[in-house]
Amino acid sequence: MDVTVKKTENLKGAVSAPPSKGYTHRMLIAASLSDGDSKIFNPLVSNDTLVTLEAVKAIGAEVELYETCWNIRGHGTIKVPIHPINCGESGSTLRFMIPVLALAPGPSKFLFSASLKRRPVAPLLKSLKELGAETIIQSDGFSVMVQGGGIRGGKASIRGDVSSQFISGLLFACPKAEKDTEISITTELESRSYVEMTLEIIVEHGLQGAVNADLSRLWIPSNQSYRPCDQTVPGDFSSAAFLLAAAAVTSSKVTVKNISCQTCQGDRVILEILL
């Protein structure tokens, strides 16, 4: 298929920003950990989010898919998957679900593609070991075994300049640890907005905790329960940014729907840049 792009002096019209992938991942996992039905409106349908959808089904969530809504029925417990969870190329699925499966009563196995083999996971596994959870990177380099049996809790440290996904994974799992958890971020936290996004979602599901101003320390009370919650996935600012910038440079009027200035997405800063 050939695509021809012609120069234009002006843009006009209204479009809806595609749903946020980051929010869709997080809402799916929080819903699956809840005891009851949670509706996710306007979810992003993509290869990565469908991998997470299969992962939450593997741990026992029941899923009903509609055109503009996914209904996720969690049971407040985590089932040991019958088959290995194939994360494909979704780093979010792998790094979010490894801590969650540490809560399962038995062992689980994660598979992933060659592209994920180049993305580190060892810092997350080290922090889980500090919290009493055993994991092993298999010799083939394409799989991780999670022993299961629960997370003890206590103190753990993790770097903040490798991936914020490590911290989000711990935030999903540690509220269900046996003891309170304190996580120390040992380096400057990159992608802070993604950790804030995770905090936003779990708070909406009824969880409690505390963080300091720079998010270098997180305190998570133990033995908490996720509460079902209906949520709407906001539009993705990183996608909307192209249209907003194009409108600005051509002095055009373009309306981008489905984005919120209240979102935790870091890319919302495009609005400040364009003002």
C-alpha positions in Angstrom: 0.0 0.0 0.0 1.3 3.4 -1.0 0.7 6.5 1.2 1.1 10.0 -0.1 1.4 12.9 2.3 0.8 16.4 0.9 1.7 19.6 2.5 -1.2 21.6 4.0 -1.4 25.1 5.3 -4.1 24.4 7.8 -5.6 21.6 9.8 -9.1 21.3 11.2 -11.4 18.8 12.7 -11.9 16.7 15.9 -10.5 13.3 16.8 -10.4 11.1 19.8 -7.0 10.2 21.3 -6.4 6.4 21.5 -6.7 4.9 25.0 -3.6 4.8 27.1 -1.7 1.5 27.1 -0.2 2.2 30.5 -3.5 2.7 32.2 -5.1 -0.3 30.5 -2.3 -2.6 31.8 -2.7 -1.3 35.3 -6.5 -1.3 35.5 -6.5 -5.0 34.3 -4.1 -6.1 37.0 -5.8 -4.2 39.8 -9.2 -5.5 38.7 -8.0 -9.1 38.6 -6.7 -8.8 42.2 -10.1 -7.5 43.4 -12.9 -9.6 44.8 -15.8 -8.9 42.4 -16.6 -7.2 39.1 -14.7 -4.2 37.8 -15.6 -2.6 34.5 -12.8 -1.0 32.4 -14.3 1.4 29.9 -12.5 2.5 26.7 -9.6 -0.1 27.0 -6.8 -0.1 24.5 -6.9 -3.3 22.4 -3.2 -4.0 21.4 -0.8 -6.9 21.4 0.6 -5.9 24.7 -2.7 -5.3 26.5 -4.1 -8.6 25.2 -1.1 -10.4 26.7 -1.9 -8.9 30.1 -5.5 -9.9 29.6 -4.5 -13.5 29.0 -2.2 -13.2 32.1 -5.0 -12.1 34.4 -7.2 -14.9 33.1 -4.4 -17.3 33.8 -4.4 -16.3 37.5 -8.2 -16.9 37.8 -9.9 -13.7 36.7 -13.0 -14.2 34.6 -13.3 -11.8 31.6 -16.2 -10.6 29.5 -15.2 -8.5 26.5 -17.6 -5.9 25.0 -16.9 -3.3 22.3 -16.2 -0.4 24.7 -15.9 -2.2 28.0 -14.1 -5.1 29.6 -15.7 -6.7 32.6 -13.1 -8.3 34.9 -14.3 -10.6 37.7 -11.6 -11.2 40.3 -11.9 -13.6 43.2 -9.5 -11.9 45.6 -7.1 -14.9 45.3 -4.4 -15.8 42.9 -4.5 -19.2 41.1 -1.4 -21.0 39.9 -1.4 -20.8 36.1 -1.8 -24.2 34.4 0.5 -23.2 31.6 3.4 -20.8 31.4 2.5 -17.1 30.9 3.8 -16.0 27.6 4.5 -12.2 27.9 5.6 -11.9 24.2 7.2 -8.5 23.8 5.3 -6.8 26.7 7.7 -5.6 29.3 4.9 -4.3 31.4 3.2 -7.7 31.6 6.4 -9.4 32.6 7.5 -6.9 35.2 4.1 -6.3 36.7 3.0 -9.9 36.9 6.2 -11.5 38.3 5.6 -10.0 41.8 1.9 -10.8 41.5 2.7 -14.5 40.9 5.0 -14.5 43.9 1.7 -14.4 45.8 0.4 -17.6 44.2 0.4 -20.8 46.3 2.7 -22.6 43.9 5.3 -22.0 41.2 4.7 -20.2 37.9 6.7 -19.8 34.7 7.0 -16.7 32.5 8.1 -16.9 28.8 9.2 -13.9 26.8 10.6 -12.9 23.4 14.1 -12.1 22.4 13.4 -8.4 22.6 12.6 -8.7 26.3 15.8 -10.8 26.9 17.7 -7.5 26.2 15.6 -5.7 28.8 16.7 -6.2 32.4 14.6 -8.0 35.0 17.3 -8.9 37.6 16.9 -5.8 39.8 13.2 -6.7 40.3 14.1 -10.3 41.2 16.7 -9.1 43.7 14.2 -6.9 45.5 11.7 -9.8 45.6 14.4 -12.0 47.2 14.8 -9.3 49.9 11.1 -9.6 50.5 11.2 -13.3 50.8 10.1 -14.4 47.3 12.3 -16.8 45.3 12.7 -16.5 41.5 15.1 -17.9 39.0 16.1 -16.8 35.5 16.3 -20.0 33.5 19.5 -20.9 31.7 17.9 -20.4 28.3 17.5 -16.7 29.1 13.9 -16.7 27.8 12.0 -17.7 30.9 11.7 -16.9 34.6 10.4 -19.2 37.3 8.6 -17.7 40.3 8.4 -20.0 43.3 5.2 -18.6 44.8 4.2 -19.2 48.4 3.7 -15.5 49.2 5.7 -12.4 49.9 7.1 -12.0 53.4 7.4 -8.2 53.3 9.9 -6.1 55.2 12.5 -3.8 53.6 13.8 -3.8 50.0 15.8 -1.5 47.8 15.7 -1.0 44.1 17.2 1.3 41.5 15.0 3.9 40.1 17.0 4.6 36.9 16.5 1.3 35.1 12.8 0.9 34.9 9.8 2.3 36.8 8.0 -0.9 36.0 9.9 -2.7 38.7 8.4 -0.4 41.3 4.9 -0.6 39.9 5.1 -4.4 40.0 6.1 -4.3 43.7 3.3 -1.8 44.4 0.7 -4.2 42.9 1.9 -7.2 45.0 3.2 -5.9 48.3 -0.2 -4.8 49.7 -0.9 -8.5 50.0 2.4 -9.3 51.7 2.5 -10.9 55.2 4.2 -7.9 56.8 4.4 -4.2 56.0 6.8 -3.3 53.2 9.2 -0.4 52.9 10.7 0.1 49.5 13.7 2.4 49.1 14.6 3.8 45.7 18.4 4.1 45.6 18.9 6.3 42.6 16.9 9.1 41.0 13.6 7.9 39.8 13.1 8.0 36.1 9.6 7.9 34.6 8.1 9.1 37.9 4.7 9.7 36.3 4.3 5.9 35.6 4.8 5.1 39.3 2.2 7.9 40.1 -0.1 6.2 37.6 0.2 2.9 39.4 -0.5 4.6 42.8 -3.5 6.3 41.3 -5.0 3.0 40.2 -4.4 1.0 43.4 -5.7 3.8 45.6 -8.9 3.8 43.5 -9.1 0.1 44.3 -9.1 0.9 48.0 -5.4 0.3 49.0 -3.5 2.4 51.4 0.1 3.4 51.9 2.4 6.4 52.1 5.2 7.9 50.0 7.6 10.8 50.5 7.7 13.8 48.2 10.3 12.5 45.8 9.0 8.9 45.8 12.3 7.7 47.1 10.6 5.7 49.9 7.3 3.9 49.8 5.5 2.4 52.8 2.9 -0.3 52.1 0.7 -1.8 54.8 0.3 -5.6 54.6 -2.7 -7.9 54.3 -4.8 -5.5 52.3 -7.6 -6.3 49.9 -8.3 -4.9 46.5 -11.8 -3.5 46.1 -13.7 -3.7 42.8 -13.8 -0.4 40.9 -15.2 0.8 37.6 -12.6 2.9 35.7 -12.4 4.6 32.3 -9.1 4.5 30.4 -8.1 8.1 29.5 -6.7 9.1 26.1 -3.0 8.7 25.5 -1.1 12.0 25.6 1.9 10.7 23.8 -0.3 10.0 20.8 -2.3 13.2 21.1 0.9 15.2 21.2 1.6 14.8 17.5 -1.8 16.3 16.6 -1.6 19.1 19.2 1.9 20.1 18.0 0.8 19.9 14.3 -2.1 22.3 15.1 0.2 24.7 16.9 2.8 24.9 14.1 0.2 25.5 11.4 -1.9 27.9 13.5 -4.9 25.5 13.1 -7.8 24.6 15.3 -7.9 20.9 16.1 -10.0 19.3 18.8 -8.5 16.2 20.5 -11.1 14.4 22.6 -10.7 11.9 25.4 -7.7 13.5 27.1 -7.7 14.8 30.7 -5.4 17.4 32.3 -5.8 15.5 35.5 -4.1 12.4 34.2 -0.8 11.2 35.7 0.7 10.8 32.3 4.0 12.6 32.0 3.4 13.5 28.4 0.7 15.9 29.4 3.5 18.4 29.7 3.0 19.0 25.9 0.2 21.3 26.9 2.7 23.5 28.9 5.2 23.4 26.0 2.6 24.6 23.5 1.1 27.4 25.6 
